Amino acid sequence: MRQVPILTQTEVLVVGGGPSGFAAALASARMGVKTLLVERYGFLGGMATAAEVNPFMISKVSGRPIIGGIFQELVGELKKKKACEDGEVFGQPHIVFDPEILKSILFELATKADLKLLLHSCVSGAVIKGEEIKGVIVQNKSGEGRILAKAVIDASGDADIAYMSGVTCFKGREEDRLMQPATLYFTLGGVNEEKMPSREDIDKMYRKAKAEGRIKNPREKVLWFKGVRAGELHFNSTRVTKIDGTKAADLTKAEIEARRQVMELVSFLKKEIPGFESSYLLSTGVQIGVRETRRIKGEYILTEEDVTQGKKFKDVIAMASYPIDVHSPTGEGTIFKPLGTGNHYDIPYRCLLPQEISGLIVVGRAISVTHEALSSTRVMPTCMAIGEAGGTAAALSVIDKVMPKNVNVENLQKQLREQGAIIDVR
């Protein structure tokens, strides 16, 4: 058997530098624990930067944010640089941001916290001893090597490390395992916003074009958000169905089809919608945005009923109030169920803990939830809150010399509150 050399050793290892992974790694590093973050791209931010997913869909109760900590700190840094704006669409509050400025801010915060980064690196395997994860195998331009750690955080978004470790995972909805569609975001510049028709009128013209066969995008409407700068609009309007984001062949097919849809939409807007005559394609995501892939089977599985009924848990580590938001896995349609005024739900620590493997914490959209519950927990601010909790728990496990599943939850909650995280509404 070929021996893979040890590249380095750390205390907490985080795989994936997206919103949840960055928050996890930063929280851990700030607790004085040696932390290494491995990321496949040459920048951090994940879906927020690589896929241009924009805006942040925030959770509020009675007008007050219920996600604090690192997420609110990040928003504060964006505001200092005039790189974000508050907004609201369909009654849902959000914060639109400049992804290029965000990339720089993430590096600045990482450097200040002495958070070690290993960019341009992919994970190809897990290092397992018995029923405990000891590290991962990475591949990059330097070759292949093992990174060993006392605690590992899977922030891959796809439960890659958990899956490689033998953790039971689920995909998609119960009846056919189909997952929510993927979307390639794009941004237009040069839009005359004063001349634009209403959202309703744009959608009417879009549906007419679909009915006449001039648009072959299965999405039922055009969804857009105002950008930070005048004349710039972000579009969440492409839809590629029946793909599995853990399969390279499916992702390849999705990237090709999504870019066809982008150009089709850009042409439609320029030719048929007032205000878009002089618009131009400013940017597209480096990769397609994937809403759903694997979810782990954890110590607890959060359900749609938990979300809609606002269930509370003793081991709460994050809260959210984003609606159930299921984009049809087969074509047109979106199931959107607001939770009601003042309602919110808890996310328990047990959702981050796989049943089979010790030493591993899963954060972000791959936590232990059902297909329906995922449609709420998957948004980036919620993932950051989950990530901060996971990173804090990993650091505590190192400090207290226990496995993550044996971390004292009351101590974890106390530490989260001290960091500015919000885990209860007073």
C-alpha positions in Angstrom: 0.0 0.0 0.0 1.4 3.4 -1.0 2.3 5.6 2.0 1.0 9.2 1.8 3.5 11.6 3.5 2.4 13.9 6.3 2.2 17.4 5.0 1.5 19.1 8.3 -0.3 18.8 11.7 -2.7 21.1 13.3 -5.2 21.2 16.1 -8.4 22.1 14.2 -8.6 21.5 10.5 -11.4 23.1 8.5 -12.2 21.8 4.9 -13.9 24.5 2.8 -13.6 28.2 3.0 -17.2 29.2 2.2 -19.4 31.1 4.7 -19.7 28.3 7.2 -16.1 27.1 6.9 -14.6 30.6 7.2 -16.7 31.3 10.3 -15.7 28.0 11.8 -12.0 28.5 11.2 -12.0 32.1 12.4 -13.9 31.2 15.6 -11.5 28.4 16.3 -8.4 30.5 15.6 -9.6 33.4 17.8 -9.7 31.0 20.7 -6.0 30.5 20.5 -6.2 27.0 18.9 -3.9 26.2 16.0 -6.3 26.2 13.0 -5.8 25.4 9.4 -8.3 26.1 6.6 -8.1 24.2 3.4 -9.8 25.8 0.3 -9.9 24.7 -3.4 -10.0 28.2 -4.8 -7.5 31.1 -4.6 -9.9 33.1 -2.4 -12.4 32.5 0.4 -16.1 33.0 0.5 -17.5 29.9 -1.3 -20.9 30.4 -2.8 -20.8 34.1 -1.9 -17.8 34.8 -4.0 -17.2 31.9 -6.4 -20.8 31.5 -7.3 -21.8 35.1 -6.8 -24.8 34.1 -4.7 -26.1 37.5 -3.6 -27.6 38.9 -1.4 -27.4 37.6 2.2 -30.9 36.4 3.2 -31.1 37.4 6.8 -33.2 36.2 9.7 -35.1 38.7 12.0 -37.5 38.5 14.9 -39.7 41.6 15.6 -37.4 43.6 13.3 -34.2 42.5 15.1 -31.5 40.3 13.6 -31.1 36.9 15.2 -27.8 36.1 13.6 -24.9 37.9 15.3 -21.3 37.0 15.9 -19.0 36.7 12.9 -21.8 37.3 10.4 -22.7 40.7 11.9 -19.0 41.6 12.2 -18.5 40.8 8.5 -21.5 43.0 7.6 -20.0 45.8 9.7 -16.7 45.5 7.8 -18.6 45.7 4.5 -20.5 48.8 5.6 -17.2 50.5 6.6 -16.1 50.1 3.0 -19.5 51.1 1.6 -19.7 47.6 0.1 -23.2 46.5 1.1 -26.8 47.8 1.2 -29.9 46.7 3.1 -32.9 45.7 1.0 -36.2 43.7 0.9 -37.9 41.6 -1.7 -41.3 39.9 -1.2 -41.2 40.9 2.5 -37.9 39.1 3.0 -35.0 41.3 4.3 -31.6 40.9 2.8 -28.2 42.5 2.5 -26.7 42.9 -1.0 -22.9 43.1 -1.0 -19.8 43.5 -3.3 -18.2 40.1 -3.6 -14.8 41.5 -4.6 -14.6 43.6 -1.4 -15.8 40.6 0.6 -12.8 38.5 -0.7 -10.4 41.0 0.7 -12.1 41.4 4.0 -12.1 37.6 4.6 -8.3 37.6 4.0 -7.9 40.5 6.4 -9.8 38.9 9.2 -8.0 35.6 8.7 -4.6 37.3 8.8 -5.4 39.3 11.9 -6.6 36.1 13.8 -3.4 34.1 12.7 -5.7 31.7 10.9 -3.5 29.6 8.6 -4.7 29.0 5.0 -3.9 26.4 2.4 -5.4 27.5 -0.9 -5.6 25.8 -4.3 -5.9 22.5 -2.5 -8.6 19.7 -2.8 -9.3 16.9 -0.3 -9.3 13.4 -1.8 -9.7 11.2 1.3 -10.1 11.0 5.0 -7.6 9.6 7.5 -9.5 7.2 9.7 -8.4 5.1 12.7 -11.1 2.9 14.0 -14.1 5.1 14.3 -12.2 8.3 14.6 -11.1 10.8 12.0 -7.5 11.8 12.3 -7.1 14.1 9.3 -7.5 14.3 5.5 -5.5 13.7 2.4 -5.0 16.8 0.2 -3.9 17.2 -3.4 -2.4 20.3 -4.9 0.4 21.6 -7.1 2.9 20.3 -4.6 1.6 16.8 -4.7 -0.3 14.7 -2.2 -0.1 14.7 1.6 -1.8 14.0 4.8 -2.9 16.8 7.2 -3.5 15.5 10.7 -5.6 17.2 13.3 -7.2 16.7 16.7 -10.6 17.8 15.3 -11.9 18.1 11.7 -14.6 20.3 10.5 -16.4 19.4 7.2 -17.5 22.7 5.6 -17.4 21.3 2.1 -21.1 22.0 1.6 -21.4 18.4 0.2 -20.5 16.4 3.3 -17.5 15.3 1.3 -15.3 14.5 4.4 -18.2 12.9 6.2 -19.0 10.7 3.2 -15.3 9.7 2.7 -15.3 8.8 6.4 -18.2 6.4 6.1 -20.9 8.6 7.6 -24.5 7.9 6.5 -25.7 10.6 4.2 -29.0 11.4 2.4 -29.8 13.2 -0.8 -32.9 15.0 -2.0 -36.5 14.5 -1.2 -37.9 11.3 0.3 -40.0 10.1 -2.6 -37.4 10.1 -5.5 -34.2 11.6 -4.0 -34.3 14.5 -6.5 -32.5 17.6 -5.3 -33.2 21.3 -5.6 -32.0 22.8 -8.9 -28.7 24.6 -9.4 -28.5 28.2 -10.5 -25.7 30.2 -12.2 -25.9 33.8 -10.9 -25.1 36.7 -13.1 -24.8 40.4 -12.8 -25.8 43.1 -15.3 -24.4 46.6 -15.5 -25.7 49.6 -17.3 -29.3 49.1 -16.4 -31.6 52.2 -16.4 -33.5 51.4 -13.2 -35.9 54.3 -13.6 -37.2 53.0 -16.9 -37.6 49.4 -15.7 -41.2 48.0 -15.5 -42.5 46.5 -12.2 -41.4 43.0 -11.3 -44.9 41.8 -12.1 -44.8 43.3 -15.6 -41.3 41.8 -16.3 -42.6 38.4 -15.3 -45.6 38.8 -17.6 -43.3 39.5 -20.5 -41.0 36.6 -19.5 -43.9 34.1 -19.3 -45.1 35.3 -22.7 -41.7 34.7 -24.2 -41.7 31.2 -22.6 -45.1 30.4 -24.0 -43.9 31.4 -27.4 -40.9 29.1 -27.1 -38.3 31.9 -27.1 -37.1 31.1 -23.6 -36.4 27.5 -22.6 -35.5 28.2 -18.9 -37.8 26.1 -16.6 -37.9 28.9 -14.0 -41.3 30.5 -13.6 -40.1 34.1 -13.1 -37.2 36.5 -13.3 -35.7 37.1 -9.8 -33.3 40.0 -9.4 -31.8 42.1 -6.7 -30.4 45.7 -6.8 -26.7 45.8 -6.5 -24.5 48.0 -4.3 -23.9 50.4 -7.3 -26.5 52.1 -9.4 -27.4 50.3 -12.6 -26.2 46.9 -11.4 -28.6 44.1 -10.8 -27.9 40.5 -9.6 -30.0 37.8 -11.2 -31.0 34.5 -9.5 -32.9 33.4 -12.6 -31.3 30.3 -14.2 -32.5 26.8 -13.2 -30.9 23.5 -14.1 -32.9 20.5 -12.8 -32.3 16.9 -12.1 -28.6 17.1 -11.5 -26.5 15.7 -8.7 -23.9 18.3 -7.5 -21.6 15.5 -6.2 -21.1 14.1 -9.7 -18.7 15.8 -12.0 -20.5 14.8 -15.1 -23.7 16.3 -13.8 -22.0 19.5 -12.8 -20.4 19.7 -16.3 -23.8 19.4 -18.0 -25.2 22.0 -15.5 -22.5 24.6 -16.2 -23.1 24.3 -20.0 -26.8 24.6 -19.8 -26.8 27.4 -17.2 -24.5 29.6 -19.3 -26.9 29.0 -22.3 -29.7 30.2 -20.0 -27.7 33.3 -19.0 -27.2 34.4 -22.6 -30.8 33.6 -23.4 -32.0 35.8 -20.5 -29.5 38.6 -21.2 -30.7 38.7 -24.9 -34.4 38.7 -23.8 -33.9 41.6 -21.3 -31.9 43.7 -23.7 -34.3 43.3 -26.6 -37.7 43.3 -24.8 -37.5 45.0 -21.4 -37.4 48.8 -21.1 -34.3 50.0 -19.1 -32.1 47.1 -20.3 -31.4 48.4 -23.8 -27.8 49.5 -22.9 -27.2 46.9 -20.3 -24.3 44.5 -20.5 -23.2 41.2 -18.8 -20.8 42.3 -16.0 -20.0 39.0 -14.5 -21.1 35.4 -13.8 -20.2 33.0 -11.1 -16.9 31.1 -11.4 -19.1 28.0 -10.8 -22.8 27.2 -10.7 -24.5 27.6 -7.4 -25.6 24.3 -5.8 -28.5 24.4 -3.4 -28.5 20.8 -2.2 -26.5 17.7 -2.2 -25.6 15.4 0.7 -26.9 15.8 4.2 -25.5 13.8 7.1 -27.4 11.5 9.4 -26.6 13.2 12.7 -27.5 12.8 16.3 -30.7 14.7 15.5 -32.4 15.4 12.2 -34.1 18.8 12.0 -37.5 18.5 10.2 -39.8 20.8 8.3 -42.2 20.7 11.4 -39.3 21.8 13.6 -38.8 24.8 11.3 -42.4 25.8 10.8 -43.4 25.3 14.4 -40.4 27.2 15.7 -39.1 24.3 17.8 -36.6 25.2 20.6 -33.8 23.0 21.8 -31.7 22.9 25.0 -28.5 22.4 22.9 -29.3 25.4 20.6 -26.2 26.8 18.9 -27.9 29.0 16.2 -31.3 30.4 15.4 -33.0 31.3 12.1 -36.3 32.5 10.7 -35.8 32.2 6.9 -38.8 30.5 5.3 -39.2 27.1 3.8 -38.0 27.8 0.3 -38.0 24.7 -1.9 -37.1 25.3 -5.6 -38.8 22.6 -7.6 -36.4 19.7 -8.4 -38.3 19.0 -11.7 -39.1 22.3 -13.3 -41.3 25.3 -12.6 -42.5 26.3 -9.1 -41.1 27.3 -5.7 -42.7 26.3 -2.4 -42.3 29.4 -0.1 -43.6 29.1 3.4 -42.9 32.1 5.7 -42.7 31.2 9.4 -44.9 34.0 10.6 -44.3 37.3 12.3 -41.9 36.9 15.3 -41.4 33.2 14.7 -38.0 31.5 14.6 -36.5 28.1 15.3 -33.4 26.7 17.0 -30.7 24.6 15.4 -29.3 22.1 17.9 -25.7 21.1 18.3 -26.6 17.5 17.6 -27.3 18.3 14.0 -23.6 19.0 13.5 -22.5 15.6 14.9 -22.4 12.5 12.7 -23.5 9.3 14.3 -20.7 7.0 13.2 -17.4 9.0 13.3 -15.8 10.7 16.3 -13.6 13.8 15.9 -15.7 15.2 13.1 -18.1 18.2 13.0 -20.2 19.1 10.0 -21.2 22.7 9.3 -23.1 24.6 6.6 -25.8 23.1 4.4 -24.7 19.5 4.9 -25.9 19.3 8.5 -28.4 16.8 9.7 -31.7 18.1 8.3 -34.5 16.9 6.0 -34.9 18.0 2.4 -37.6 20.5 3.4 -35.7 21.9 6.5 -32.6 22.3 4.4 -34.5 24.8 2.2 -34.5 27.1 5.2 -31.1 26.3 6.8 -29.1 26.5 3.6 -28.9 30.3 3.3 -25.5 31.9 4.0 -26.1 33.9 7.2 -27.5 30.8 8.9 -24.6 28.7 7.6 -22.2 31.3 9.1 -23.9 31.0 12.5 -23.7 27.2 12.3 -20.1 27.5 11.2 -19.2 29.8 14.1 -20.7 27.3 16.5 -18.9 24.4 15.0 -15.6 26.1 15.1 -16.1 27.2 18.7 -17.0 23.6 19.6 -13.9 22.2 17.8 -11.7 24.6 19.7 -13.3 23.7 23.0 -12.8 20.0 22.3 -9.1 20.6 21.8 -8.8 22.8 24.9 -10.8 20.4 27.1 -9.2 17.3 25.5 -12.5 15.7 24.6 -14.2 14.5 21.5 -16.5 17.1 19.9 -19.6 15.0 20.8 -18.5 15.3 24.5 -18.1 19.1 24.5 -20.0 20.7 27.4 -22.9 22.3 25.6 -23.5 24.9 28.3 -19.9 26.0 28.0 -20.2 26.1 24.3 -23.3 28.3 24.5 -21.6 30.6 27.1 -18.6 31.0 24.7 -20.9 31.8 21.8 -22.7 34.5 23.7 -19.4 36.0 24.7 -18.5 36.1 21.0 -21.7 38.0 20.1 -23.6 35.1 18.7 -27.3 35.1 19.3 -28.8 31.9 20.6 -31.8 33.2 22.5 -34.3 36.0 22.0 -34.6 38.2 25.1 
